[in-house]
Amino acid sequence: MGKVAAKLKVMPESPEIDLDELQHELEDSLPEGAKINGFKRDDVAFGLVALLPTVIVPDDAGGTEAVEEAFTEVDTVESVAVENVGRI
């Protein structure tokens, strides 16, 4: 069974969101079998910073859908988008 690495773009609801706390909430929300392999940050505009986690999921897990849904359910997340996906 292979694995898939995906870079996601997670937009917080506002610039006032504590990004360190949001990172912990995202890690806690991961479905079973998925793990985060690091975060980057991207300055978007007007003080808003997006988190760019790289998520590793098993190839048979249906892609990144479960992770996207879990991240979307975090209260302070405005949106989640897939930036890049590849097999590892």
C-alpha positions in Angstrom: 0.0 0.0 0.0 1.4 3.4 -1.0 1.0 6.8 0.6 -0.1 10.1 -0.7 1.3 13.5 0.3 -0.9 16.5 -0.1 -0.2 20.2 0.6 -3.4 21.9 1.8 -4.2 25.6 2.2 -6.1 26.3 5.4 -7.6 29.8 5.7 -8.4 30.9 9.2 -11.6 33.0 9.8 -9.7 36.1 10.7 -6.3 37.6 11.2 -6.8 37.5 15.0 -6.8 33.7 15.0 -3.8 32.2 17.0 -2.1 30.2 14.3 -0.1 28.0 16.8 -3.4 27.0 18.4 -5.0 26.4 15.0 -2.1 24.1 14.1 -2.8 22.0 17.3 -6.5 21.9 16.5 -5.8 20.7 13.0 -3.4 18.0 14.3 -6.0 16.8 16.8 -8.7 16.7 14.1 -6.9 14.3 11.8 -8.6 11.1 10.8 -7.0 7.8 11.7 -4.1 6.9 9.5 -3.3 10.5 8.5 -0.4 12.5 9.8 1.0 16.0 9.3 4.5 16.3 8.0 5.1 19.9 8.7 3.5 23.3 8.4 4.4 26.4 6.4 2.7 29.8 6.5 1.7 32.0 3.6 1.0 35.8 4.0 -2.3 36.3 2.1 -3.4 39.9 2.6 -4.2 42.5 5.2 -2.5 40.5 8.0 -4.3 37.2 7.1 -1.9 34.2 7.1 -2.8 30.8 5.7 -1.5 27.6 7.1 0.0 25.1 4.5 0.2 21.7 6.2 1.6 18.8 4.3 -0.5 15.7 5.1 0.4 12.1 4.5 -2.5 9.7 4.0 -2.6 6.0 3.0 -3.3 5.6 -0.8 -6.4 3.5 -0.1 -8.0 6.0 2.2 -9.9 7.8 -0.6 -7.4 10.6 -1.0 -7.6 13.7 1.0 -11.4 14.0 1.4 -11.5 12.8 5.0 -8.7 15.2 6.0 -10.4 18.1 4.2 -13.7 17.4 6.0 -11.9 17.1 9.4 -10.1 20.4 8.9 -13.3 22.2 7.7 -15.1 21.1 11.0 -12.5 23.1 13.1 -14.3 26.2 14.4 -11.8 28.8 13.4 -11.2 27.5 9.8 -12.8 29.5 7.0 -11.8 27.2 4.1 -9.6 24.3 3.0 -8.2 23.8 -0.5 -5.8 21.2 -1.9 -2.8 22.9 -3.4 -0.8 19.9 -4.5 -1.0 16.0 -4.3 1.5 13.3 -5.1 2.3 9.7 -4.4 5.3 8.9 -2.2 
